[in-house]
């Protein structure tokens, strides 16, 4: 497979130094520009991907997908969309958003068009929220040099595409989601609608970029990045999806070691969540960003409260069942690990070295477990999976030996006994062994005690 990674070239890994927090929600790659989508009991998160070591410019070549059923343990679905998906694109895999309609998933993204050198908006489509995505048109959906598309489908079925920096535009999408009716409409950027910016006669309002539009209780909200630089997140509301807009104030003040921010808001399991990005990981900056999330509640009058960045993130929704198969790339916090495509098209946990670990939060062991099983592969001498509770140096409740299997995709199943595992616990899988890469892990599962 062209996407299958081998250990010939080692990626530069993001190396978190502690696991005391759960924000940012992804630690092994840099992520940016979050666009959440709720579908079939999960939150799917579509992000950009800042390349390691980026300085002075945005080096972005692909997009990533993650998902969670509990808002703390996030499954890595890899990169189902990249610049290579669009034959007409040359660079700049910047901020986009995906939406579901009629059983298909449409992902709108800005890229640089090779023929013109200008920013254009492409649309990719898939039958699954995790892809793979394909170019729906073979050419740009829209090209007027501006960026940051967001898509909103109103209750009457009419879909709208908004985008823009330095201006703000919208167009009505047709039901096929890959064409539009009429011409793009430029939204008037008035100070009443988008606040007042001082000391910049070319940009009299606070609106900068990154619009996010949704509807709640009959009111239309537009959340956006305001007044570069550094940006904060502001919002406006309107009685219709086309305005007129009224400025409502700040959602998230400028903070977080990144001169940009980009927000997305969804409701999930009765709660409201605010996604954003910062530069909080080691090596983080305005060009190496990381996505985080906070739970919030609207004020009684429907206004959005001020939300500050935290390193704790939201509380877990429910608990995780260890007695069904869980993907190894489902992680609340990881140190030293990477992920890669498997030979069957899935994902595995790879690039594992001595001392690396992952945390899985809120695992509901109930009355207890008797054994642990994992699907593993190793082209070297293997190693050991230490099962620990509470921290990476916490109580050991089991050890599973991983043998050599003859290849990084030559999978075998190992099982080991466990003891002292009861109640709901944070589970740490700590990996030990010799030097170099030890093994890969595809999935794991516990067996309930009799």
URKAJO-V845832 format. One record per residue. N is the residue number from 0. NEAR is the number of other C-alpha atoms within 8 Angstrom. Layout:
n near
N NEAR
N NEAR
This chain:
n near
0 4
1 3
2 5
3 9
4 7
5 6
6 6
7 4
8 5
9 6
10 4
11 5
12 10
13 13
14 9
15 11
16 6
17 6
18 10
19 4
20 9
21 12
22 12
23 13
24 13
25 13
26 14
27 12
28 10
29 15
30 15
31 15
32 15
33 17
34 13
35 13
36 11
37 11
38 7
39 4
40 6
41 10
42 13
43 13
44 11
45 15
46 14
47 16
48 13
49 15
50 10
51 10
52 6
53 11
54 7
55 5
56 6
57 9
58 9
59 12
60 11
61 11
62 13
63 13
64 14
65 12
66 12
67 12
68 9
69 11
70 11
71 14
72 12
73 13
74 11
75 11
76 12
77 11
78 9
79 12
80 13
81 11
82 14
83 7
84 9
85 11
86 7
87 9
88 11
89 9
90 10
91 12
92 14
93 11
94 15
95 16
96 13
97 12
98 10
99 8
100 7
101 4
102 6
103 10
104 13
105 13
106 11
107 14
108 14
109 16
110 15
111 12
112 14
113 9
114 5
115 5
116 7
117 10
118 13
119 16
120 14
121 15
122 14
123 12
124 12
125 12
126 8
127 8
128 7
129 7
130 9
131 8
132 10
133 9
134 11
135 8
136 10
137 8
138 7
139 11
140 11
141 7
142 10
143 7
144 7
145 12
146 13
147 15
148 17
149 14
150 14
151 10
152 8
153 10
154 5
155 4
156 6
157 11
158 13
159 12
160 12
161 12
162 15
163 14
164 11
165 8
166 10
167 13
168 11
169 13
170 13
171 12
172 14
173 11
174 6
175 6
176 9
177 10
178 8
179 10
180 8
181 6
182 6
183 8
184 7
185 8
186 9
187 5
188 10
189 9
190 11
191 9
192 11
193 15
194 12
195 9
196 10
197 6
198 4
199 7
200 6
201 4
202 8
203 11
204 11
205 12
206 11
207 12
208 14
209 16
210 14
211 13
212 11
213 8
214 9
215 7
216 4
217 6
218 10
219 13
220 13
221 11
222 14
223 15
224 18
225 12
226 11
227 10
228 6
229 10
230 13
231 16
232 16
233 13
234 14
235 14
236 13
237 13
238 10
239 8
240 7
241 7
242 8
243 8
244 11
245 10
246 12
247 9
248 8
249 10
250 12
251 11
252 11
253 9
254 9
255 8
256 10
257 14
258 10
259 12
260 13
261 14
262 17
263 12
264 10
265 10
266 9
267 9
268 5
269 5
270 9
271 11
272 12
273 12
274 15
275 14
276 16
277 17
278 14
279 11
280 11
281 8
282 8
283 14
284 11
285 11
286 13
287 16
288 17
289 17
290 16
291 12
292 13
293 12
294 11
295 10
296 8
297 9
298 8
299 5
300 5
301 6
302 8
303 8
304 9
305 8
306 9
307 6
308 8
309 7
310 8
311 7
312 14
313 9
314 7
315 9
316 9
317 5
318 10
319 9
320 8
321 11
322 8
323 7
324 8
325 9
326 10
327 11
328 12
329 11
330 12
331 14
332 13
333 14
334 13
335 13
336 15
337 10
338 12
339 11
340 12
341 11
342 8
343 4
344 6
345 8
346 13
347 15
348 14
349 11
350 13
351 14
352 14
353 12
354 7
355 13
356 13
357 13
358 15
359 13
360 11
361 11
362 13
363 12
364 14
365 7
366 7
367 12
368 14
369 12
370 13
371 15
372 12
373 12
374 12
375 14
376 19
377 19
378 11
379 11
380 8
381 14
382 13
383 11
384 12
385 14
386 12
387 16
388 13
389 10
390 11
391 11
392 5
393 8
394 7
395 9
396 12
397 12
398 12
399 11
400 10
401 13
402 9
403 11
404 12
405 9
406 10
407 12
408 9
409 9
410 10
411 8
412 8
413 11
414 9
415 11
416 9
417 12
418 10
419 6
420 9
421 11
422 9
423 10
424 12
425 12
426 14
427 15
428 12
429 13
430 14
431 13
432 10
433 7
434 7
435 6
436 9
437 17
438 16
439 14
440 13
441 13
442 13
443 13
444 12
445 12
446 10
447 10
448 8
449 3
